[in-house]
Amino acid sequence: MAKQNVAEQFVDILVKAGVKRLYGVVGDSLNPVVDAVRRNSAIDWVHVRHEETAAFAAGAEAQITGTLAACAGSCGPGNLHLINGLYDAHRSMAPVLALASHIPSSEIGLGYFQETHPDRLFQECSHYSEMISNPQQMPRLLQTAIQNAVGRSGVSVVTLPGDIADQPAPEKAAETALVTSRPSVRPGDAEIDKLVEMIDKADKVTLFCGSGTAGAHAEVMEFAEKVKSPVGHALRGKEWIQYDNPFDVG
């Protein structure tokens, strides 16, 4: 079996994490990754006219499906165009992995044509933003990025110089468990008992619901009927709780 390069390993890990599409614009520093996608039947390259569209598309897919989505931009202005969509995805808590392709690693810091520093530029709109500067960082760095995006519900950015993407991947790469879904979180029994006590003692109850009610519309409606409560909602609770809600007060 032919030895994988870093780009091929990168794409394989995306597939293992459940990514089915990679949105982006083909560019020179992205060529090894695009070629790896071309030869992997489990993932599709979705070509868009502008990288900003790629980031918004990935964010929309992540919000609709609740699973990890991915986008990519080439070096310089290519990946910079991702920023609006990544801000939107991050603030919407959509799990998105962005690949920011980079200039040749030997030219970083030397004022090379189209040089930027994506690992710094995307820090404010991501949970994790790091650069792969050596093939030995694969696949641990990418796995860490995926775990941050999925586990913390937001954006992770991986910066990858085109020449590193084309180098041979480590033969015995670390294989750690991938986080492919967000764990369920609930209050402890003591907190639930205290809430029940407060509701039982109250003369009037109002429910204010956020994104934590996702998937629990019927239960909230049943509870609101039982305690005769109006139901307000936060912005991120709107899609989960406002529809078919006779108790809604906005």
TAPELIN-V316595 format. One record per residue. N is the residue number from 1. D_FIRST is the distance of its C-alpha to the first C-alpha in Angstrom with 1 decimal. Layout:
n=N d_first=D_FIRST
n=N d_first=D_FIRST
//
This chain:
n=1 d_first=0.0
n=2 d_first=3.8
n=3 d_first=6.4
n=4 d_first=8.9
n=5 d_first=12.4
n=6 d_first=15.5
n=7 d_first=16.4
n=8 d_first=13.3
n=9 d_first=13.8
n=10 d_first=17.5
n=11 d_first=17.2
n=12 d_first=15.2
n=13 d_first=18.0
n=14 d_first=20.6
n=15 d_first=19.4
n=16 d_first=19.6
n=17 d_first=23.0
n=18 d_first=24.1
n=19 d_first=24.3
n=20 d_first=24.4
n=21 d_first=25.6
n=22 d_first=25.5
n=23 d_first=28.8
n=24 d_first=29.3
n=25 d_first=30.1
n=26 d_first=27.6
n=27 d_first=28.3
n=28 d_first=27.0
n=29 d_first=25.9
n=30 d_first=24.2
n=31 d_first=22.1
n=32 d_first=18.7
n=33 d_first=19.4
n=34 d_first=20.8
n=35 d_first=17.9
n=36 d_first=15.5
n=37 d_first=18.1
n=38 d_first=18.2
n=39 d_first=14.6
n=40 d_first=15.1
n=41 d_first=17.5
n=42 d_first=18.8
n=43 d_first=20.7
n=44 d_first=23.1
n=45 d_first=24.4
n=46 d_first=28.2
n=47 d_first=29.8
n=48 d_first=33.3
n=49 d_first=36.1
n=50 d_first=36.6
n=51 d_first=34.6
n=52 d_first=37.6
n=53 d_first=37.0
n=54 d_first=33.4
n=55 d_first=34.6
n=56 d_first=37.4
n=57 d_first=35.1
n=58 d_first=32.7
n=59 d_first=35.8
n=60 d_first=37.4
n=61 d_first=34.3
n=62 d_first=34.1
n=63 d_first=37.9
n=64 d_first=37.9
n=65 d_first=34.9
n=66 d_first=35.3
n=67 d_first=31.5
n=68 d_first=29.4
n=69 d_first=29.2
n=70 d_first=27.8
n=71 d_first=28.8
n=72 d_first=28.0
n=73 d_first=30.0
n=74 d_first=29.4
n=75 d_first=31.2
n=76 d_first=34.9
n=77 d_first=37.0
n=78 d_first=33.9
n=79 d_first=33.2
n=80 d_first=36.9
n=81 d_first=37.6
n=82 d_first=35.8
n=83 d_first=38.5
n=84 d_first=41.1
n=85 d_first=38.7
n=86 d_first=37.2
n=87 d_first=40.8
n=88 d_first=41.5
n=89 d_first=38.5
n=90 d_first=39.2
n=91 d_first=42.9
n=92 d_first=42.1
n=93 d_first=39.8
n=94 d_first=36.9
n=95 d_first=33.4
n=96 d_first=31.6
n=97 d_first=28.7
n=98 d_first=29.3
n=99 d_first=26.9
n=100 d_first=29.0
n=101 d_first=27.1
n=102 d_first=28.8
n=103 d_first=29.9
n=104 d_first=28.0
n=105 d_first=28.1
n=106 d_first=30.1
n=107 d_first=32.8
n=108 d_first=33.5
n=109 d_first=37.2
n=110 d_first=38.3
n=111 d_first=39.7
n=112 d_first=36.8
n=113 d_first=37.3
n=114 d_first=36.8
n=115 d_first=36.2
n=116 d_first=36.8
n=117 d_first=35.9
n=118 d_first=34.2
n=119 d_first=33.7
n=120 d_first=37.5
n=121 d_first=38.6
n=122 d_first=37.1
n=123 d_first=38.3
n=124 d_first=41.4
n=125 d_first=39.6
n=126 d_first=36.7
n=127 d_first=36.3
n=128 d_first=33.5
n=129 d_first=32.7
n=130 d_first=30.6
n=131 d_first=28.5
n=132 d_first=25.0
n=133 d_first=25.9
n=134 d_first=23.0
n=135 d_first=19.3
n=136 d_first=20.1
n=137 d_first=22.2
n=138 d_first=19.3
n=139 d_first=19.2
n=140 d_first=22.6
n=141 d_first=24.6
n=142 d_first=23.3
n=143 d_first=23.7
n=144 d_first=27.2
n=145 d_first=28.0
n=146 d_first=27.1
n=147 d_first=29.2
n=148 d_first=32.1
n=149 d_first=32.0
n=150 d_first=31.9
n=151 d_first=33.9
n=152 d_first=36.6
n=153 d_first=36.6
n=154 d_first=36.3
n=155 d_first=34.2
n=156 d_first=31.6
n=157 d_first=30.6
n=158 d_first=27.5
n=159 d_first=28.0
n=160 d_first=24.9
n=161 d_first=25.5
n=162 d_first=23.6
n=163 d_first=22.4
n=164 d_first=21.1
n=165 d_first=19.1
n=166 d_first=17.3
n=167 d_first=16.5
n=168 d_first=13.4
n=169 d_first=13.5
n=170 d_first=14.5
n=171 d_first=11.9
n=172 d_first=14.4
n=173 d_first=16.0
n=174 d_first=19.0
n=175 d_first=19.0
n=176 d_first=22.5
n=177 d_first=24.2
n=178 d_first=24.6
n=179 d_first=28.1
n=180 d_first=28.0
n=181 d_first=31.7
n=182 d_first=34.9
n=183 d_first=36.7
n=184 d_first=40.1
n=185 d_first=43.0
n=186 d_first=46.6
n=187 d_first=49.8
n=188 d_first=50.8
n=189 d_first=53.4
n=190 d_first=56.2
n=191 d_first=55.6
n=192 d_first=55.6
n=193 d_first=58.8
n=194 d_first=60.5
n=195 d_first=59.6
n=196 d_first=61.0
n=197 d_first=64.2
n=198 d_first=64.6
n=199 d_first=64.2
n=200 d_first=66.7
n=201 d_first=69.3
n=202 d_first=68.9
n=203 d_first=71.4
n=204 d_first=69.1
n=205 d_first=65.3
n=206 d_first=63.1
n=207 d_first=59.3
n=208 d_first=57.2
n=209 d_first=53.6
n=210 d_first=50.5
n=211 d_first=46.8
n=212 d_first=46.9
n=213 d_first=48.4
n=214 d_first=45.2
n=215 d_first=45.0
n=216 d_first=48.4
n=217 d_first=50.8
n=218 d_first=52.5
n=219 d_first=53.1
n=220 d_first=54.6
n=221 d_first=56.9
n=222 d_first=58.1
n=223 d_first=58.7
n=224 d_first=60.6
n=225 d_first=62.7
n=226 d_first=63.5
n=227 d_first=64.7
n=228 d_first=66.0
n=229 d_first=64.0
n=230 d_first=63.3
n=231 d_first=59.6
n=232 d_first=58.7
n=233 d_first=55.2
n=234 d_first=53.3
n=235 d_first=51.4
n=236 d_first=48.1
n=237 d_first=49.8
n=238 d_first=51.2
n=239 d_first=48.4
n=240 d_first=48.3
n=241 d_first=52.0
n=242 d_first=54.3
n=243 d_first=53.7
n=244 d_first=56.0
n=245 d_first=57.7
n=246 d_first=61.5
n=247 d_first=61.9
n=248 d_first=60.2
n=249 d_first=62.2
n=250 d_first=59.6
//
